Amino acid sequence: MTDEAARERHRRRMQRQKELVDARIARADQNCGVLVVNTGNGKGKSSSAFGMVARALGHDLRVAVVQFIKGSFATGEEAFFRRFPELEYHVMGEGFTWETQDAERDRESALAAWEKAAGFLADPAIDMVVMDELNIALKLGLVPLDQVLDALQNRPTHQHAIVTGRAAPAELIEIADTVTEMRPIKHAFDAGIMAQKGVEL
């Protein structure tokens, strides 16, 4: 096959691909808030959520972040995003349950975080609500699943909601618009490399 024939074959293939993509875009005519769930055992669930926070702020949207479970160590995302007045950032956890070793305190922290998140989910002035590690709180039974599902389904129609954490419940996955499962292949921690600023912290 000559170079010219190869270029023409590629052009025809890309033209077919463009027609398929354009048709899918044309069918996507709804403009509304989406519920995103990032789950799985791999790294990147919260990182993805904070990437969406950055995008939202770039569009001058108002964002609220509520972090469940986490809270015992400083992170780069918290230090960075607290600079933005259009973002409300709340670290509500007291650390992972194996660190606190106090089930009642864990429950109280999780319920306080959920109360804060539920308030944002009912507020039409907030364009995006991130509930980081909420899935863990749900798995541990620290937050009532029925309340979470109700609040997510009845939030303002334009509002985006992002839920992260391992072991997302099936009921949450069912009502979500976009679900991504992060699957681990390799992780530096398994090779003895501590959590690094800018990567995990």
N, C-alpha and C positions, 0 to 999 in steps of 0.2 A: 504494500500500500504506500502510495506516495505521500509526502508531507501535506500536500494540498488536499488529498482525499481524507487523510486523517483529521485535518482541521475541519473539513466539512462534516465528517461523521460526528465529531465532537460538538460542532455547532448545532446539528440536528438533535442530538441527544440532550443538550442543554436547553434547547427550545421546547422540547417535550416536557422536560423537568419544570421549566418556568411556567408552562401552561397548567400543569398539575398544582404547583404551588399557588399560582394566581387564583385558580378555582377554589382552593381551600380558603384562601384569604377572603375571597368574595363571600363565601358561606358564613364566615365568622363576623356576623353583623351586630352582635350584642355588645353594648358598652356598659359594663357593670363591675362591681367589686368581685374579686375572686378569693376563694378560700384555698390556700396552699398548705400542704402538709409535707414536711421533710422528716423522714424517719429512716430507720435502718441502723445497723451497727457500725457503719463506716463514718469517717470524718467528713465534715462539710455541711452538716445540717444548719447549724447556727451561722456559719460563714455565708452560706447562700442567703439566709434571711437578711443578714446585714448588708449584703450586696444589694438586695431589693430596697433596704432602707436608704442606701446611698442614691439609688435611682430615684426614689420617691422625693427625697430632698432636692435632687437636681431639677425636679419638676415643680418645686415649691409646694409640695404636699405637706400636710401636717401628719406627724407620725408619733405613735406611742409604742414604747418597748417595755414589756414586763418580763423580767427574768425569774423563773421559778427555779428552785433547787440551788442554782449557782449563787455565789455571793461571798465566799470566803477568800477570794483572791481577786486582785485587780486585773483588768483586761484592757488591751489596746482599743477594742471597739468602744468600751465604755468611756475611756479617756478621750477618744476622738469625738464620738457623737454627742457627748455632753456640751460641746462647743456650740451646738445649733439650738437657737431659741425656739425653733419650730418643732423641736423634738422633745418629747417627755420620756425620760429614761428612768426606770425603776428597777433596782436590783432588790428583790424581795426575799430571796432564799438565804439560808445561813450555811450553805455548803451541802455536799452530798450526804446522804443519810448515814453512810458508814463513818462520816466524820462527826456529825452531830450526835449520833447514838442516842437520840431522844425523840421517840415517835410522836409524842404529843406536841413538842415544839415544832417538829417538821410539819405536822398537820396544821398548826396555827399559822405558820409562815406561808404554807401553800394556800390556805383559805384567804389570808390577807392579800396575797398576790392575785388570786382569782377575783376577789372583790374589786381590786384596782383594774384588772383587765376587763371585767364585766362592765364597769363604768365607762371605759373607753369604747367598748363594743356598742354601747347604747348612745354614744355621742356623735351626732352627724358632723360635727366640726373636725373630727379625726378621720383622716383619709386612709390610714393604714395602722393596723395593730399587730405587733409581733409578740407572740407568747412563747418565749424561748424555754424549752424543756418542760412545757406543759404536759407533753405525752408521758414523761416520767411520773409527774404528780398524779396523772390519771391511772397509770399502771399500778402505782402504790396505793391507790384508793384514797389519796389525800384531798382530792377535789371531786365533787359529784359529776359524773359524766353527763347525766341528763341536763344539768344546768348549763354545762359547756355547750352541748349540742343545741339547746334552745337559744342561747345567746348568740351563737354563731349564725344560726338560721334566721334570726330576727334582727340582725344588725342592719344599719342603713345600707340601702342598695348599692351605693357607690363605694362603700368601704371595703378595702382589702384586708384580709386576715391571714396571718402566717403562724402556723403551729409547728414547733420543732420538738425533737426528742425521739429516742428509741421507742419501739413497741407501741406505735400509734394504734389505738383501738379500732376494730373493724367498723364500728358505727361512725367514727370520725372519718375514716377513709371513704366510707360510702357517701357522705354528704360533701366531701371536698371536690373542688374543681380540678386541682392539679395535685398529684401525689408523686413524690420522688423517694425511692428507697436507696439510701447510700449503702453500698456493699464494700466491705474492706477487702483489699487484696494484699497490701503491705502497710505497715505503720511503723514509723521511726521508733516509737516507744517500745515496741517489741524487740528492737535491737539495742535497747538500753539508752536511747537518746531522750533526754528530758524534754518537757514541754518548752517550746521556744517562743520568745516574744515575736509577734508578727505572724506566727504560724498557728499556734494553739492559744497563746495568751495575748 
